[in-house]
Amino acid sequence: MQSHFILYVADQDRATRFYAGALGIAPRLNVPGMTEFALPGGGVLGLMPEAGIKALLGDAIADPAAAGGAPRCELYLIVDEPAAFHARALAAGGRELSALALRDWGDRAAYSQDPDGHVLAFAASVAQ
């Protein structure tokens, strides 16, 4: 099984630039209507324009654009160097929500928000 995580974005080009900078990788696919990044470990991060998913599913879903920038998901990525990834996300235009810190579940994690309001966390497990 392979996992794809698809974020609905207001501006596909802006989101593509942000995630390319934050992740430090180029997309594996970038065509009108979908951008994909191959994530280490086998997952795929997709970026789909809000209008595209609304056109695909119509009235079966609420309009994602109506969320007005409210966080709609959290993308929690386990990486070797969370501080470096977090810094790249901020340099790419992300907004810091919480600096890198030891969390009570045993990870060191830093939180930012992408230009569409999605919460992005970079974390590393702390060996006990």
N, C-alpha and C positions, 0 to 999 in steps of 0.2 A: 504494500500500500504506500502510495506517495501522497503527501499532504500539500495542498495548495491553499494559501491564505490570500484572499482577494480583498483589497481595500477599495472602497468607492471614493473617488477623488473628484474635486471640482475642476482641476486643471491637470490633465495627464502629463503634459510636458514639464510643468513645475514640479509635480510629484516625482517624476522620473529623475530630474536633476537632483532633487533632495535625497532620494534613496540611493542614487549612484554615489553621491558624496558621502552620505552617512555610512553606507555599507562598504564603501571603498571598492566596489565592483561595478562592471558594466552590465546592463540588462542582456539577457540571452534572447529576448524577443522584445521588439518595440515597434508596434504597428498601430495605426489608428484604432482605438478601442481597447487595446490591451498592451501592457508592458509586463514582462516577467523577469524576475531575478532568481537565479538558482542559488539557494541558500546551502551553506555547508550542512551536511547531515541528511540531505536529500529533499528538504522542503522547497517550496516555490512561493515567492511573494509576488502577487499580481496586483496591478494597478489598473482599475477600470473606471472610466468616466461615469459620474453619477447618472448622466443622461443615458448612457449605454445600458446600465442595468434596469433603469426605468423603462426604456424601450423594449428590453428583452422580456421583462416580467409584468409590465403594465400596472394595472390597478391591484394586482395580487400583493404588492408591497407598497409601503409608504414611500414617498419621495425622499431619497437620501439627502437631497439639497435642503430639505425643510429642517434638518437638524441644526442648522445655523452655526456650525463649528463646534457643537458639543461633542465630547469624546464618544465615539461609537464602538471603539475596541481598544485593546492593548496588545501590542506585538512585543512579546517578551523573548529576547534572544540571548542564549547562553553563548558567550564568546570568551576567548582567552584574555583579552585586554579590554574590559568594559570602559575604562577611562578614555582610552584612545577612540573607541567607537562613539562614545558620548560626545567627546570633543568634536569629532567629525560631524555628528548630527547638528551640533550647535553652529559650527562653521558653515554648514549647508543651509542654515536658516531656521533650524528648530528652536523651540523655546524651552529653556530649562524648567523642569517642574520640581526636580529633587536631585541634588548632587549625589555622586557616588558615596554610598554608605553601607555599612553592615546592616542587613535586614534581619528581623527576628526569625525568619524561616531558614537562615543559614547562608544566604547569598549576599554578595556585595553587588548592589544594583544602583544604576543611575537612570533617572526618568526624564524624558523630554517629550515635546509635542510636535508633531509634524505640521506643515502648513495647512492641512485639512482638519486638524484637531485630534487625530489619532494619537494615542499614548504609545510611546516607544521606549522600551526598557532594554538596557544592555546589562547583563549580569554575568557573574562568575561564581561558581560554588566555592565555599570556603571549606577547606579540609578540616575535619574535626580532630 
